[in-house]
Amino acid sequence: MGKLTMLIWSTDAQPSTSHKSLPPTNSDTQRDHKKAKMSKPTETERCIESLIAVFQKYSGKDGNSFQLSKTEFLSFMNTELAAFTKNQKDPGVLDRMMKKLDLNSDGQLDFQEFLNLIGGLAVACHESFVKASQKRV
């Protein structure tokens, strides 16, 4: 079972403070444990785990394991998104991307800023697929 699935099914989640909750019954606990044991990570959960793993693979080499430095970002882009970077005619495109993604201007990308890159690329790919399918119709 993946780490994300374990986190989602964790019984250690904090209850809402706005309502008093009853302690879990034995049957509730048994049901939760059965779900955790029987559940395989979904495709979406595996994708999330993969994004986290890729971020962690490249972050931390320059010191902060919770952020990508510019060098780490360039390494990520040139390795994981090599087809994208090789097709760029403008050599400054990665520098401008880093600067635009770096919302707090600290010279590094945290995980949220990294996800903005991934999300933007996913949206661009989706739009490309939609345009291609509309041309066929």
C-alpha positions in Angstrom: 0.0 0.0 0.0 1.3 3.5 -0.9 2.2 6.1 1.7 -0.6 8.4 0.4 -3.2 5.7 0.8 -2.0 5.0 4.3 -2.3 8.8 5.0 -5.8 9.0 3.6 -7.0 5.9 5.5 -5.1 6.9 8.7 -7.3 6.7 11.8 -5.1 9.4 13.4 -6.9 12.2 11.6 -7.9 15.0 13.9 -11.7 15.4 14.4 -13.3 18.8 13.7 -13.2 21.0 16.8 -16.6 22.5 16.0 -18.5 19.3 16.9 -18.0 16.9 19.7 -17.5 13.5 18.2 -18.2 10.2 19.7 -15.3 7.8 20.2 -15.1 5.2 17.4 -16.8 2.0 18.1 -15.0 -1.3 17.7 -16.9 -2.0 14.5 -15.8 1.5 13.1 -12.2 0.7 13.9 -12.4 -2.7 12.3 -14.0 -1.3 9.2 -11.3 1.3 8.8 -8.5 -1.2 9.2 -10.2 -3.5 6.7 -10.4 -0.6 4.2 -6.7 0.2 4.8 -5.6 -3.4 4.3 -7.8 -4.1 1.3 -7.3 -0.8 -0.6 -4.8 -0.6 -3.3 -3.8 3.0 -4.2 -5.9 4.4 -6.9 -4.4 5.7 -10.1 -4.8 9.3 -8.8 -3.1 8.4 -5.5 -0.2 6.8 -7.4 0.1 9.9 -9.5 0.2 12.1 -6.4 2.8 9.8 -4.8 4.8 10.0 -8.0 4.8 13.8 -8.1 5.9 13.9 -4.4 8.7 11.4 -5.2 9.9 13.3 -8.2 10.0 16.6 -6.3 11.9 14.9 -3.4 14.3 13.3 -5.9 15.5 16.7 -7.2 15.1 18.9 -4.1 17.7 19.0 -1.3 20.9 18.6 -3.3 21.7 22.2 -2.8 20.7 22.2 0.9 16.9 22.7 1.4 15.1 19.4 0.8 11.7 21.2 0.8 12.6 23.5 -2.2 14.1 23.3 -5.6 17.0 25.6 -6.2 17.5 27.0 -9.7 20.2 24.3 -10.4 17.8 21.6 -9.1 14.9 23.0 -11.2 17.1 23.0 -14.3 18.2 19.4 -13.6 14.5 18.4 -13.2 13.5 20.1 -16.4 16.4 18.8 -18.5 15.8 15.2 -17.2 12.1 14.8 -16.5 10.8 17.2 -19.2 13.7 16.8 -21.7 11.4 16.8 -24.7 9.9 20.1 -23.6 13.2 21.8 -23.0 14.9 20.5 -26.2 12.0 21.9 -28.3 12.6 25.4 -26.9 14.3 27.8 -29.3 14.8 30.5 -26.7 17.7 29.6 -24.3 16.2 31.9 -21.6 12.9 30.2 -21.3 13.8 28.1 -18.3 15.1 31.1 -16.4 11.9 33.0 -17.1 9.8 30.0 -16.1 11.6 29.7 -12.8 11.2 33.4 -12.1 7.5 33.3 -13.0 6.9 30.2 -10.9 8.8 31.6 -7.9 5.8 33.4 -6.4 7.6 34.5 -3.2 10.8 35.6 -5.1 13.1 33.6 -2.8 15.0 32.1 -5.8 13.6 28.6 -5.1 10.5 26.6 -5.8 8.6 25.1 -3.0 6.2 22.2 -3.6 3.2 24.4 -4.3 5.2 26.4 -6.8 6.4 23.1 -8.4 2.7 22.0 -8.6 1.9 25.2 -10.4 4.3 24.1 -13.1 2.9 20.6 -13.3 -0.6 21.9 -13.4 0.1 24.4 -16.1 1.8 21.8 -18.2 -1.1 19.4 -17.7 -3.6 22.1 -18.7 -1.6 22.9 -21.8 -1.5 19.2 -22.8 -5.2 18.7 -22.1 -6.0 21.8 -24.3 -3.8 20.3 -27.1 -5.7 17.0 -26.9 -9.0 18.8 -27.0 -8.0 20.9 -30.1 -6.7 17.8 -31.8 -9.9 15.8 -31.2 -12.0 18.8 -32.4 -10.1 18.8 -35.7 -11.0 15.2 -36.3 -14.7 15.8 -35.8 
